[in-house]
Amino acid sequence: MEITGAEIFVRSLEAEGVEYIFGYPGGAVLHIYDALYTQDKVQHILVRHEQAATHAADGYARSNGKPGVVIVTSGPGATNAVTGIATAYMDSIPLVVFTGQVPTHLIGNDAFQEADNIGITRPCVKHNFLVKDVNDLAETIKKAFYVATTGRPGPVVVDIPKDITADKAAFSYPDKVSMRSYNPVHVGHSGQIKRAVKLMQTAKRPILYTGGGVILGNASESLTELAKILNFPVTNTLMGLGAYPATDTQFVGMLGMHGTYEANMAMHHCDVLIAIGARFDDRVTGHIEKFCPHATIVHVDIDPASISKNVKVDVPIVGCVDNVLKAMLNEIKNNDVRSDAVALKDWWQQIDEWRSKDCLKYDHASETIKPQFVVETLYKLTGGDAYITSDVGQHQMWAAQFYKFDKPRRWINSGGLGTMGFGLPAAMGV
């Protein structure tokens, strides 16, 4: 039995377990909207602007780990979505964005509401597809979800001409797909893992520098276990807040331009730096030639292109962060590896001296209600158990500094692109 491309689209989403699709209708996607209307498994969330649709889907993805799904029409519908797509791309958030397109025979003719969605989005997506045959639609959607959610996650655009949604074909959704040029590495090199563990064993002034990759890789539990076994200090990037409990005594705070004194000093003076799911952003490193001048650096990341991109590392480990951390834990437990307790005692004393400066203190006596006080009060009222979405600016940094995130996926904000207007629509998706 043959069904329309629009029906294939909806059935494909159902097969992927999609619960919500965020979007705004337009002429090029009306067949899809008609098909969405006839079912109740995939709920459509209507926004007032396509950028809001991408931010809402982004908030959904960040808060629960599932890919966010978006549908927009052709031309200005697609171009309005670009900022949200770029926001997700910079922070490695899995989105699948479906853009409407003019009928295939009009592509390239400057037809009404035509835009080169593939060319426009190429710099800010992990991959994009143009569907030219309705028989390829289901497999293309499967590939889009596969690419968006594996390896280093990111947004994928699927451009669907209007005639494809009206054409008919038999529906068959593949269980899996393979792409010859795309084969992400999931398991870290055993020799490199052993080298890293040896460095942990002999380190005098170690630190675990952790980023958003720990959260994206669902590795928070493994990170916490590793830190506890070794008694190493832990610092998080802005995107990594919640990867390690902020109320734990081994947490030295966020690092970088808006980080704590103790976190930045510990980074600068460490002799072994274990970077996990972090990308050595310029807001963290500052003057790159003076960054961690005495450290031997281990870098664990799912994305080989991120390793030694900004800072040259000594022990690169490519693989799924959780898999690598579990392999490190096995190596430590199987060989009864112990960190240098004597050296660590001195190191913690030094860190406590830096902590004693209380770098985030502010004047509580003022009659003016300070933003820091507002965030601290919010933390107390919620018991630290809330989803916090933020826009971009100083208020974002106050939230990062004064709300103690103990759980992953609770801090929802635009980090890499710094997109103003992100916070409210992102909250819709949480």
LOGUVEX-45307 format. One record per residue (C-alpha): z, x, y negated; chain; residue in three letters. Coordinates in nm, 3 decimals. Last residue first. Layout:
<nodes>
<z=Z&x=X&y=Y&c=A&r=ALA>
...
</nodes>
This chain:
<nodes>
<z=2.910&x=1.197&y=-2.176&c=A&r=VAL>
<z=2.565&x=1.078&y=-2.278&c=A&r=GLY>
<z=2.664&x=0.895&y=-2.594&c=A&r=MET>
<z=2.879&x=1.194&y=-2.693&c=A&r=ALA>
<z=2.562&x=1.405&y=-2.711&c=A&r=ALA>
<z=2.426&x=1.155&y=-2.965&c=A&r=PRO>
<z=2.729&x=1.218&y=-3.191&c=A&r=LEU>
<z=2.760&x=1.596&y=-3.153&c=A&r=GLY>
<z=2.403&x=1.723&y=-3.188&c=A&r=PHE>
<z=2.335&x=1.645&y=-3.554&c=A&r=GLY>
<z=2.333&x=2.013&y=-3.649&c=A&r=MET>
<z=2.175&x=2.228&y=-3.380&c=A&r=THR>
<z=2.327&x=2.572&y=-3.333&c=A&r=GLY>
<z=2.039&x=2.703&y=-3.122&c=A&r=LEU>
<z=2.253&x=2.907&y=-2.882&c=A&r=GLY>
<z=2.575&x=2.708&y=-2.887&c=A&r=GLY>
<z=2.520&x=2.334&y=-2.917&c=A&r=SER>
<z=2.841&x=2.163&y=-2.811&c=A&r=ASN>
<z=3.014&x=1.983&y=-2.523&c=A&r=ILE>
<z=3.355&x=2.119&y=-2.421&c=A&r=TRP>
<z=3.485&x=1.923&y=-2.120&c=A&r=ARG>
<z=3.240&x=2.064&y=-1.862&c=A&r=ARG>
<z=3.496&x=2.307&y=-1.718&c=A&r=PRO>
<z=3.870&x=2.237&y=-1.724&c=A&r=LYS>
<z=4.162&x=2.396&y=-1.907&c=A&r=ASP>
<z=4.020&x=2.367&y=-2.257&c=A&r=PHE>
<z=4.285&x=2.444&y=-2.516&c=A&r=LYS>
<z=4.175&x=2.284&y=-2.843&c=A&r=TYR>
<z=4.262&x=2.525&y=-3.125&c=A&r=PHE>
<z=3.994&x=2.794&y=-3.122&c=A&r=GLN>
<z=3.692&x=2.600&y=-2.996&c=A&r=ALA>
<z=3.776&x=2.301&y=-3.216&c=A&r=ALA>
<z=3.819&x=2.530&y=-3.517&c=A&r=TRP>
<z=3.485&x=2.692&y=-3.434&c=A&r=MET>
<z=3.303&x=2.358&y=-3.423&c=A&r=GLN>
<z=3.467&x=2.256&y=-3.752&c=A&r=HIS>
<z=3.320&x=2.573&y=-3.903&c=A&r=GLN>
<z=2.966&x=2.470&y=-3.820&c=A&r=GLY>
<z=2.775&x=2.275&y=-3.558&c=A&r=VAL>
<z=2.850&x=1.929&y=-3.418&c=A&r=ASP>
<z=3.110&x=1.891&y=-3.151&c=A&r=SER>
<z=3.171&x=1.693&y=-2.836&c=A&r=THR>
<z=3.516&x=1.697&y=-2.679&c=A&r=ILE>
<z=3.571&x=1.541&y=-2.338&c=A&r=TYR>
<z=3.941&x=1.482&y=-2.297&c=A&r=ALA>
<z=4.235&x=1.601&y=-2.088&c=A&r=ASP>
<z=4.418&x=1.840&y=-2.321&c=A&r=GLY>
<z=4.709&x=1.599&y=-2.323&c=A&r=GLY>
<z=4.495&x=1.371&y=-2.535&c=A&r=THR>
<z=4.754&x=1.334&y=-2.812&c=A&r=LEU>
<z=4.851&x=1.701&y=-2.795&c=A&r=LYS>
<z=4.492&x=1.826&y=-2.819&c=A&r=TYR>
<z=4.418&x=1.585&y=-3.103&c=A&r=LEU>
<z=4.722&x=1.720&y=-3.284&c=A&r=THR>
<z=4.598&x=2.077&y=-3.242&c=A&r=GLU>
<z=4.255&x=1.973&y=-3.370&c=A&r=VAL>
<z=4.402&x=1.801&y=-3.676&c=A&r=VAL>
<z=4.633&x=2.096&y=-3.745&c=A&r=PHE>
<z=4.337&x=2.336&y=-3.744&c=A&r=GLN>
<z=4.151&x=2.102&y=-3.979&c=A&r=PRO>
<z=4.434&x=2.136&y=-4.233&c=A&r=LYS>
<z=4.616&x=1.839&y=-4.379&c=A&r=ILE>
<z=4.710&x=1.948&y=-4.731&c=A&r=THR>
<z=5.082&x=1.931&y=-4.803&c=A&r=GLU>
<z=5.103&x=2.298&y=-4.701&c=A&r=SER>
<z=5.392&x=2.399&y=-4.479&c=A&r=ALA>
<z=5.182&x=2.459&y=-4.167&c=A&r=HIS>
<z=5.013&x=2.766&y=-4.316&c=A&r=ASP>
<z=4.785&x=2.917&y=-4.051&c=A&r=TYR>
<z=4.819&x=3.130&y=-3.740&c=A&r=LYS>
<z=4.502&x=3.218&y=-3.548&c=A&r=LEU>
<z=4.561&x=3.594&y=-3.539&c=A&r=CYS>
<z=4.907&x=3.571&y=-3.387&c=A&r=ASP>
<z=4.964&x=3.946&y=-3.443&c=A&r=LYS>
<z=5.176&x=3.939&y=-3.128&c=A&r=SER>
<z=4.861&x=3.904&y=-2.922&c=A&r=ARG>
<z=4.756&x=4.260&y=-3.002&c=A&r=TRP>
<z=5.093&x=4.384&y=-2.878&c=A&r=GLU>
<z=5.060&x=4.161&y=-2.571&c=A&r=ASP>
<z=4.724&x=4.324&y=-2.496&c=A&r=ILE>
<z=4.886&x=4.669&y=-2.508&c=A&r=GLN>
<z=5.162&x=4.559&y=-2.272&c=A&r=GLN>
<z=4.898&x=4.407&y=-2.044&c=A&r=TRP>
<z=4.719&x=4.741&y=-2.025&c=A&r=TRP>
<z=5.040&x=4.931&y=-1.949&c=A&r=ASP>
<z=5.118&x=4.697&y=-1.660&c=A&r=LYS>
<z=4.754&x=4.714&y=-1.549&c=A&r=LEU>
<z=4.773&x=5.091&y=-1.513&c=A&r=ALA>
<z=5.073&x=5.062&y=-1.283&c=A&r=VAL>
<z=4.925&x=4.773&y=-1.082&c=A&r=ALA>
<z=4.592&x=4.947&y=-1.012&c=A&r=ASP>
<z=4.399&x=4.664&y=-0.841&c=A&r=SER>
<z=4.428&x=4.603&y=-0.472&c=A&r=ARG>
<z=4.159&x=4.579&y=-0.205&c=A&r=VAL>
<z=4.282&x=4.454&y=0.131&c=A&r=ASP>
<z=3.942&x=4.526&y=0.285&c=A&r=ASN>
<z=3.867&x=4.174&y=0.408&c=A&r=ASN>
<z=4.037&x=4.015&y=0.106&c=A&r=LYS>
<z=3.855&x=4.215&y=-0.161&c=A&r=ILE>
<z=3.514&x=4.196&y=0.007&c=A&r=GLU>
<z=3.561&x=3.823&y=0.067&c=A&r=ASN>
<z=3.657&x=3.772&y=-0.298&c=A&r=LEU>
<z=3.351&x=3.966&y=-0.412&c=A&r=MET>
<z=3.127&x=3.752&y=-0.187&c=A&r=ALA>
<z=3.289&x=3.440&y=-0.334&c=A&r=LYS>
<z=3.219&x=3.570&y=-0.683&c=A&r=LEU>
<z=2.855&x=3.637&y=-0.592&c=A&r=VAL>
<z=2.801&x=3.292&y=-0.440&c=A&r=ASN>
<z=2.964&x=3.124&y=-0.740&c=A&r=ASP>
<z=2.748&x=3.317&y=-0.985&c=A&r=VAL>
<z=2.421&x=3.246&y=-0.805&c=A&r=CYS>
<z=2.247&x=3.580&y=-0.785&c=A&r=GLY>
<z=2.143&x=3.897&y=-0.961&c=A&r=VAL>
<z=2.400&x=4.178&y=-0.973&c=A&r=ILE>
<z=2.349&x=4.462&y=-1.221&c=A&r=PRO>
<z=2.596&x=4.754&y=-1.202&c=A&r=VAL>
<z=2.566&x=4.996&y=-1.495&c=A&r=ASP>
<z=2.459&x=4.760&y=-1.774&c=A&r=VAL>
<z=2.237&x=4.818&y=-2.077&c=A&r=LYS>
<z=2.323&x=4.562&y=-2.343&c=A&r=VAL>
<z=2.075&x=4.315&y=-2.490&c=A&r=ASN>
<z=1.831&x=4.251&y=-2.205&c=A&r=LYS>
<z=2.023&x=4.463&y=-1.954&c=A&r=SER>
<z=2.046&x=4.156&y=-1.727&c=A&r=ILE>
<z=1.911&x=3.839&y=-1.884&c=A&r=SER>
<z=1.566&x=3.866&y=-1.723&c=A&r=ALA>
<z=1.729&x=3.873&y=-1.377&c=A&r=PRO>
<z=1.864&x=3.520&y=-1.433&c=A&r=ASP>
<z=2.140&x=3.411&y=-1.193&c=A&r=ILE>
<z=2.384&x=3.649&y=-1.362&c=A&r=ASP>
<z=2.652&x=3.904&y=-1.273&c=A&r=VAL>
<z=2.679&x=4.205&y=-1.505&c=A&r=HIS>
<z=2.904&x=4.503&y=-1.429&c=A&r=VAL>
<z=2.964&x=4.737&y=-1.722&c=A&r=ILE>
<z=3.137&x=5.075&y=-1.723&c=A&r=THR>
<z=3.318&x=5.069&y=-2.052&c=A&r=ALA>
<z=3.408&x=5.333&y=-2.310&c=A&r=HIS>
<z=3.184&x=5.225&y=-2.600&c=A&r=PRO>
<z=3.236&x=4.849&y=-2.552&c=A&r=CYS>
<z=2.985&x=4.758&y=-2.826&c=A&r=PHE>
<z=2.926&x=5.033&y=-3.082&c=A&r=LYS>
<z=2.548&x=5.056&y=-3.040&c=A&r=GLU>
<z=2.520&x=4.675&y=-3.040&c=A&r=ILE>
<z=2.693&x=4.623&y=-3.373&c=A&r=HIS>
<z=2.821&x=4.268&y=-3.316&c=A&r=GLY>
<z=2.845&x=4.212&y=-2.940&c=A&r=THR>
<z=2.976&x=3.858&y=-2.923&c=A&r=VAL>
<z=2.784&x=3.678&y=-3.199&c=A&r=ARG>
<z=2.482&x=3.888&y=-3.093&c=A&r=ASP>
<z=2.493&x=3.727&y=-2.748&c=A&r=ASP>
<z=2.583&x=3.945&y=-2.451&c=A&r=PHE>
<z=2.432&x=3.700&y=-2.198&c=A&r=ARG>
<z=2.727&x=3.564&y=-2.002&c=A&r=ALA>
<z=2.735&x=3.432&y=-1.645&c=A&r=GLY>
<z=2.993&x=3.689&y=-1.540&c=A&r=ILE>
<z=3.041&x=4.013&y=-1.732&c=A&r=ALA>
<z=3.291&x=4.246&y=-1.562&c=A&r=ILE>
<z=3.381&x=4.515&y=-1.815&c=A&r=LEU>
<z=3.555&x=4.827&y=-1.686&c=A&r=VAL>
<z=3.706&x=5.081&y=-1.929&c=A&r=ASP>
<z=3.824&x=4.826&y=-2.184&c=A&r=CYS>
<z=3.893&x=4.928&y=-2.546&c=A&r=HIS>
<z=3.636&x=4.713&y=-2.728&c=A&r=HIS>
<z=3.672&x=4.413&y=-2.498&c=A&r=MET>
<z=4.052&x=4.420&y=-2.521&c=A&r=ALA>
<z=4.027&x=4.447&y=-2.899&c=A&r=MET>
<z=3.793&x=4.148&y=-2.916&c=A&r=ASN>
<z=4.010&x=3.932&y=-2.693&c=A&r=ALA>
<z=4.334&x=4.034&y=-2.866&c=A&r=GLU>
<z=4.199&x=3.964&y=-3.215&c=A&r=TYR>
<z=4.086&x=3.618&y=-3.114&c=A&r=THR>
<z=3.730&x=3.492&y=-3.134&c=A&r=GLY>
<z=3.518&x=3.361&y=-3.421&c=A&r=HIS>
<z=3.280&x=3.658&y=-3.436&c=A&r=MET>
<z=3.324&x=3.737&y=-3.069&c=A&r=GLY>
<z=3.582&x=3.650&y=-2.808&c=A&r=LEU>
<z=3.752&x=3.328&y=-2.700&c=A&r=MET>
<z=4.111&x=3.361&y=-2.593&c=A&r=GLY>
<z=4.319&x=3.614&y=-2.402&c=A&r=VAL>
<z=4.349&x=3.406&y=-2.085&c=A&r=PHE>
<z=4.585&x=3.574&y=-1.839&c=A&r=GLN>
<z=4.873&x=3.356&y=-1.959&c=A&r=THR>
<z=4.697&x=3.038&y=-1.847&c=A&r=ASP>
<z=4.671&x=2.764&y=-2.111&c=A&r=THR>
<z=4.299&x=2.829&y=-2.168&c=A&r=ALA>
<z=4.218&x=2.762&y=-1.802&c=A&r=PRO>
<z=3.905&x=2.960&y=-1.704&c=A&r=TYR>
<z=3.555&x=2.810&y=-1.722&c=A&r=ALA>
<z=3.694&x=2.577&y=-1.985&c=A&r=GLY>
<z=3.533&x=2.764&y=-2.271&c=A&r=LEU>
<z=3.222&x=2.939&y=-2.140&c=A&r=GLY>
<z=2.981&x=2.825&y=-2.410&c=A&r=MET>
<z=3.194&x=2.976&y=-2.686&c=A&r=LEU>
<z=3.239&x=3.289&y=-2.476&c=A&r=THR>
<z=3.540&x=3.322&y=-2.251&c=A&r=ASN>
<z=3.796&x=3.601&y=-2.211&c=A&r=THR>
<z=3.994&x=3.685&y=-1.899&c=A&r=VAL>
<z=4.265&x=3.946&y=-1.843&c=A&r=PRO>
<z=4.283&x=4.089&y=-1.490&c=A&r=PHE>
<z=4.566&x=4.018&y=-1.245&c=A&r=ASN>
<z=4.335&x=4.112&y=-0.954&c=A&r=LEU>
<z=4.416&x=3.821&y=-0.722&c=A&r=ILE>
<z=4.464&x=3.583&y=-1.014&c=A&r=LYS>
<z=4.137&x=3.676&y=-1.186&c=A&r=ALA>
<z=3.941&x=3.638&y=-0.862&c=A&r=LEU>
<z=4.097&x=3.298&y=-0.786&c=A&r=GLU>
<z=4.023&x=3.173&y=-1.137&c=A&r=THR>
<z=3.661&x=3.288&y=-1.115&c=A&r=LEU>
<z=3.617&x=3.119&y=-0.776&c=A&r=SER>
<z=3.748&x=2.788&y=-0.913&c=A&r=GLU>
<z=3.532&x=2.812&y=-1.223&c=A&r=SER>
<z=3.211&x=2.878&y=-1.027&c=A&r=ALA>
<z=3.023&x=2.553&y=-1.073&c=A&r=ASN>
<z=2.710&x=2.756&y=-1.157&c=A&r=GLY>
<z=2.665&x=2.586&y=-1.495&c=A&r=LEU>
<z=3.033&x=2.649&y=-1.570&c=A&r=ILE>
<z=3.023&x=3.017&y=-1.475&c=A&r=VAL>
<z=2.687&x=3.053&y=-1.649&c=A&r=GLY>
<z=2.847&x=2.935&y=-1.972&c=A&r=GLY>
<z=3.017&x=3.269&y=-2.017&c=A&r=GLY>
<z=3.278&x=3.503&y=-1.874&c=A&r=THR>
<z=3.402&x=3.846&y=-1.977&c=A&r=TYR>
<z=3.655&x=3.960&y=-1.716&c=A&r=LEU>
<z=3.848&x=4.258&y=-1.851&c=A&r=ILE>
<z=3.957&x=4.592&y=-1.709&c=A&r=PRO>
<z=4.174&x=4.867&y=-1.862&c=A&r=ARG>
<z=4.269&x=5.104&y=-1.580&c=A&r=LYS>
<z=3.994&x=5.015&y=-1.333&c=A&r=ALA>
<z=4.008&x=5.178&y=-0.989&c=A&r=THR>
<z=4.003&x=4.866&y=-0.770&c=A&r=GLN>
<z=3.777&x=4.669&y=-1.001&c=A&r=MET>
<z=3.527&x=4.955&y=-0.996&c=A&r=LEU>
<z=3.530&x=4.950&y=-0.616&c=A&r=LYS>
<z=3.471&x=4.574&y=-0.626&c=A&r=VAL>
<z=3.163&x=4.625&y=-0.843&c=A&r=ALA>
<z=3.021&x=4.890&y=-0.614&c=A&r=ARG>
<z=3.076&x=4.660&y=-0.314&c=A&r=LYS>
<z=2.892&x=4.380&y=-0.494&c=A&r=ILE>
<z=2.606&x=4.617&y=-0.570&c=A&r=GLN>
<z=2.575&x=4.706&y=-0.202&c=A&r=GLY>
<z=2.584&x=4.340&y=-0.098&c=A&r=SER>
<z=2.301&x=4.240&y=-0.332&c=A&r=HIS>
<z=2.382&x=3.893&y=-0.468&c=A&r=GLY>
<z=2.267&x=3.575&y=-0.296&c=A&r=VAL>
<z=2.086&x=3.301&y=-0.490&c=A&r=HIS>
<z=1.760&x=3.465&y=-0.599&c=A&r=VAL>
<z=1.515&x=3.224&y=-0.762&c=A&r=PRO>
<z=1.172&x=3.173&y=-0.601&c=A&r=ASN>
<z=0.908&x=3.052&y=-0.845&c=A&r=TYR>
<z=0.554&x=3.189&y=-0.821&c=A&r=SER>
<z=0.477&x=3.030&y=-0.484&c=A&r=ARG>
<z=0.626&x=2.694&y=-0.573&c=A&r=MET>
<z=0.781&x=2.506&y=-0.285&c=A&r=SER>
<z=0.868&x=2.139&y=-0.274&c=A&r=VAL>
<z=1.126&x=1.934&y=-0.090&c=A&r=LYS>
<z=1.177&x=1.587&y=0.054&c=A&r=ASP>
<z=0.843&x=1.474&y=-0.089&c=A&r=PRO>
<z=0.809&x=1.123&y=-0.237&c=A&r=TYR>
<z=0.526&x=0.918&y=-0.090&c=A&r=SER>
<z=0.367&x=0.638&y=-0.289&c=A&r=PHE>
<z=0.007&x=0.534&y=-0.227&c=A&r=ALA>
<z=-0.202&x=0.540&y=-0.543&c=A&r=ALA>
<z=-0.290&x=0.320&y=-0.840&c=A&r=LYS>
<z=-0.395&x=0.398&y=-1.198&c=A&r=ASP>
<z=-0.196&x=0.236&y=-1.481&c=A&r=ALA>
<z=0.055&x=0.518&y=-1.538&c=A&r=THR>
<z=-0.224&x=0.776&y=-1.508&c=A&r=ILE>
<z=-0.418&x=0.593&y=-1.778&c=A&r=ASP>
<z=-0.138&x=0.656&y=-2.028&c=A&r=LYS>
<z=-0.143&x=1.034&y=-1.989&c=A&r=PRO>
<z=0.181&x=1.182&y=-1.848&c=A&r=ILE>
<z=0.326&x=1.508&y=-1.986&c=A&r=ASP>
<z=0.615&x=1.636&y=-1.773&c=A&r=VAL>
<z=0.850&x=1.864&y=-1.968&c=A&r=VAL>
<z=1.114&x=2.083&y=-1.802&c=A&r=VAL>
<z=1.445&x=2.174&y=-1.965&c=A&r=PRO>
<z=1.664&x=2.453&y=-1.828&c=A&r=GLY>
<z=1.873&x=2.577&y=-1.541&c=A&r=PRO>
<z=1.884&x=2.948&y=-1.449&c=A&r=ARG>
<z=1.793&x=2.933&y=-1.083&c=A&r=GLY>
<z=1.760&x=2.571&y=-0.975&c=A&r=THR>
<z=1.810&x=2.246&y=-1.168&c=A&r=THR>
<z=1.510&x=2.222&y=-1.400&c=A&r=ALA>
<z=1.266&x=2.377&y=-1.152&c=A&r=VAL>
<z=1.353&x=2.133&y=-0.874&c=A&r=TYR>
<z=1.360&x=1.831&y=-1.105&c=A&r=PHE>
<z=1.013&x=1.915&y=-1.236&c=A&r=ALA>
<z=0.879&x=1.991&y=-0.889&c=A&r=LYS>
<z=0.984&x=1.647&y=-0.765&c=A&r=LYS>
<z=0.819&x=1.488&y=-1.070&c=A&r=ILE>
<z=0.500&x=1.681&y=-0.996&c=A&r=THR>
<z=0.507&x=1.568&y=-0.633&c=A&r=GLU>
<z=0.534&x=1.204&y=-0.738&c=A&r=ALA>
<z=0.255&x=1.230&y=-0.996&c=A&r=LEU>
<z=-0.007&x=1.421&y=-0.799&c=A&r=ASP>
<z=-0.192&x=1.115&y=-0.665&c=A&r=ASN>
<z=-0.195&x=0.975&y=-1.020&c=A&r=VAL>
<z=-0.424&x=1.262&y=-1.120&c=A&r=ASP>
<z=-0.415&x=1.472&y=-1.437&c=A&r=LYS>
<z=-0.040&x=1.518&y=-1.479&c=A&r=VAL>
<z=0.032&x=1.785&y=-1.740&c=A&r=LEU>
<z=0.331&x=1.999&y=-1.639&c=A&r=PHE>
<z=0.588&x=2.208&y=-1.824&c=A&r=ASN>
<z=0.820&x=2.496&y=-1.738&c=A&r=HIS>
<z=1.149&x=2.647&y=-1.851&c=A&r=LYS>
<z=1.094&x=2.490&y=-2.188&c=A&r=VAL>
<z=1.112&x=2.611&y=-2.547&c=A&r=CYS>
<z=0.803&x=2.831&y=-2.595&c=A&r=PRO>
<z=0.572&x=2.594&y=-2.397&c=A&r=ARG>
<z=0.678&x=2.280&y=-2.586&c=A&r=THR>
<z=0.398&x=2.270&y=-2.842&c=A&r=ILE>
<z=0.128&x=2.386&y=-2.602&c=A&r=GLY>
<z=0.210&x=2.129&y=-2.334&c=A&r=ILE>
<z=0.265&x=1.849&y=-2.584&c=A&r=ASN>
<z=-0.070&x=1.909&y=-2.752&c=A&r=ASP>
<z=-0.044&x=1.599&y=-2.968&c=A&r=ALA>
<z=-0.231&x=1.269&y=-2.966&c=A&r=GLU>
<z=-0.090&x=0.975&y=-3.161&c=A&r=GLN>
<z=-0.436&x=0.828&y=-3.225&c=A&r=PHE>
<z=-0.703&x=1.049&y=-3.068&c=A&r=ALA>
<z=-0.767&x=1.402&y=-3.189&c=A&r=ASP>
<z=-1.044&x=1.434&y=-2.928&c=A&r=ASN>
<z=-0.871&x=1.697&y=-2.712&c=A&r=GLY>
<z=-0.732&x=1.446&y=-2.465&c=A&r=ILE>
<z=-0.933&x=1.124&y=-2.496&c=A&r=LEU>
<z=-1.062&x=1.107&y=-2.137&c=A&r=HIS>
<z=-0.708&x=1.168&y=-2.008&c=A&r=THR>
<z=-0.559&x=0.866&y=-2.182&c=A&r=PRO>
<z=-0.323&x=0.962&y=-2.470&c=A&r=VAL>
<z=0.005&x=1.121&y=-2.367&c=A&r=GLN>
<z=0.358&x=1.001&y=-2.303&c=A&r=GLY>
<z=0.630&x=1.259&y=-2.265&c=A&r=THR>
<z=0.873&x=1.280&y=-1.974&c=A&r=PHE>
<z=1.164&x=1.516&y=-2.033&c=A&r=VAL>
<z=1.354&x=1.653&y=-1.734&c=A&r=VAL>
<z=1.667&x=1.826&y=-1.859&c=A&r=LEU>
<z=1.881&x=2.099&y=-1.702&c=A&r=PRO>
<z=2.086&x=2.283&y=-1.969&c=A&r=ILE>
<z=2.035&x=2.658&y=-2.010&c=A&r=SER>
<z=2.200&x=2.677&y=-2.356&c=A&r=ASP>
<z=1.891&x=2.793&y=-2.547&c=A&r=MET>
<z=1.667&x=2.557&y=-2.348&c=A&r=TYR>
<z=1.890&x=2.255&y=-2.409&c=A&r=ALA>
<z=1.872&x=2.304&y=-2.786&c=A&r=THR>
<z=1.497&x=2.368&y=-2.762&c=A&r=ALA>
<z=1.451&x=2.032&y=-2.588&c=A&r=ILE>
<z=1.661&x=1.860&y=-2.852&c=A&r=GLY>
<z=1.455&x=2.017&y=-3.130&c=A&r=THR>
<z=1.131&x=1.921&y=-2.951&c=A&r=VAL>
<z=1.208&x=1.550&y=-2.908&c=A&r=ALA>
<z=1.058&x=1.444&y=-3.240&c=A&r=ASN>
<z=0.737&x=1.620&y=-3.136&c=A&r=THR>
<z=0.713&x=1.402&y=-2.826&c=A&r=ALA>
<z=0.758&x=1.072&y=-3.005&c=A&r=GLY>
<z=0.541&x=1.199&y=-3.289&c=A&r=PRO>
<z=0.242&x=1.232&y=-3.054&c=A&r=GLY>
<z=0.301&x=1.052&y=-2.725&c=A&r=SER>
<z=0.597&x=0.836&y=-2.625&c=A&r=THR>
<z=0.941&x=0.946&y=-2.516&c=A&r=VAL>
<z=1.129&x=0.942&y=-2.185&c=A&r=ILE>
<z=1.437&x=1.151&y=-2.115&c=A&r=VAL>
<z=1.634&x=1.251&y=-1.805&c=A&r=VAL>
<z=1.950&x=1.464&y=-1.799&c=A&r=GLY>
<z=1.996&x=1.676&y=-1.488&c=A&r=PRO>
<z=2.333&x=1.640&y=-1.315&c=A&r=LYS>
<z=2.618&x=1.879&y=-1.393&c=A&r=GLY>
<z=2.862&x=1.613&y=-1.511&c=A&r=ASN>
<z=2.946&x=1.685&y=-1.875&c=A&r=SER>
<z=2.664&x=1.923&y=-1.962&c=A&r=ARG>
<z=2.394&x=1.699&y=-1.812&c=A&r=ALA>
<z=2.512&x=1.383&y=-1.987&c=A&r=TYR>
<z=2.549&x=1.566&y=-2.317&c=A&r=GLY>
<z=2.191&x=1.694&y=-2.280&c=A&r=ASP>
<z=2.065&x=1.344&y=-2.201&c=A&r=ALA>
<z=2.230&x=1.229&y=-2.524&c=A&r=ALA>
<z=2.081&x=1.525&y=-2.715&c=A&r=HIS>
<z=1.732&x=1.451&y=-2.577&c=A&r=THR>
<z=1.755&x=1.083&y=-2.667&c=A&r=ALA>
<z=1.896&x=1.161&y=-3.012&c=A&r=ALA>
<z=1.589&x=1.373&y=-3.086&c=A&r=GLN>
<z=1.377&x=1.073&y=-2.989&c=A&r=GLU>
<z=1.523&x=0.855&y=-3.262&c=A&r=HIS>
<z=1.696&x=0.517&y=-3.256&c=A&r=ARG>
<z=1.827&x=0.535&y=-2.899&c=A&r=VAL>
<z=1.785&x=0.303&y=-2.601&c=A&r=LEU>
<z=1.966&x=0.394&y=-2.279&c=A&r=ILE>
<z=1.762&x=0.283&y=-1.976&c=A&r=HIS>
<z=1.951&x=0.221&y=-1.653&c=A&r=GLN>
<z=1.788&x=0.333&y=-1.330&c=A&r=VAL>
<z=1.886&x=0.117&y=-1.032&c=A&r=LYS>
<z=1.816&x=-0.218&y=-1.200&c=A&r=ASP>
<z=1.445&x=-0.281&y=-1.150&c=A&r=GLN>
<z=1.170&x=-0.487&y=-1.319&c=A&r=THR>
<z=1.233&x=-0.353&y=-1.670&c=A&r=TYR>
<z=1.171&x=0.008&y=-1.564&c=A&r=LEU>
<z=0.820&x=-0.089&y=-1.452&c=A&r=ALA>
<z=0.741&x=-0.250&y=-1.789&c=A&r=ASP>
<z=0.883&x=0.058&y=-1.963&c=A&r=TYR>
<z=0.652&x=0.279&y=-1.757&c=A&r=ILE>
<z=0.350&x=0.069&y=-1.852&c=A&r=HIS>
<z=0.460&x=0.093&y=-2.217&c=A&r=LEU>
<z=0.459&x=0.475&y=-2.212&c=A&r=VAL>
<z=0.160&x=0.553&y=-2.436&c=A&r=ALA>
<z=0.235&x=0.264&y=-2.672&c=A&r=GLY>
<z=0.590&x=0.360&y=-2.756&c=A&r=GLY>
<z=0.941&x=0.319&y=-2.624&c=A&r=PRO>
<z=1.250&x=0.526&y=-2.710&c=A&r=TYR>
<z=1.446&x=0.716&y=-2.450&c=A&r=GLY>
<z=1.744&x=0.807&y=-2.238&c=A&r=PHE>
<z=1.713&x=0.760&y=-1.863&c=A&r=ILE>
<z=2.025&x=0.689&y=-1.663&c=A&r=TYR>
<z=2.128&x=0.683&y=-1.298&c=A&r=GLU>
<z=1.872&x=0.921&y=-1.145&c=A&r=VAL>
<z=1.924&x=0.957&y=-0.771&c=A&r=GLY>
<z=1.610&x=1.166&y=-0.726&c=A&r=GLU>
<z=1.456&x=0.895&y=-0.506&c=A&r=ALA>
<z=1.526&x=0.641&y=-0.781&c=A&r=GLU>
<z=1.348&x=0.863&y=-1.032&c=A&r=LEU>
<z=1.051&x=0.884&y=-0.797&c=A&r=SER>
<z=1.051&x=0.506&y=-0.755&c=A&r=ARG>
<z=1.032&x=0.466&y=-1.132&c=A&r=VAL>
<z=0.739&x=0.705&y=-1.173&c=A&r=PHE>
<z=0.553&x=0.563&y=-0.874&c=A&r=ILE>
<z=0.588&x=0.220&y=-1.037&c=A&r=GLU>
<z=0.435&x=0.357&y=-1.359&c=A&r=ALA>
<z=0.161&x=0.526&y=-1.157&c=A&r=GLY>
<z=0.071&x=0.190&y=-1.013&c=A&r=THR>
<z=0.122&x=0.094&y=-0.650&c=A&r=ILE>
<z=-0.095&x=0.133&y=-0.340&c=A&r=GLU>
<z=0.000&x=0.000&y=0.000&c=A&r=MET>
</nodes>
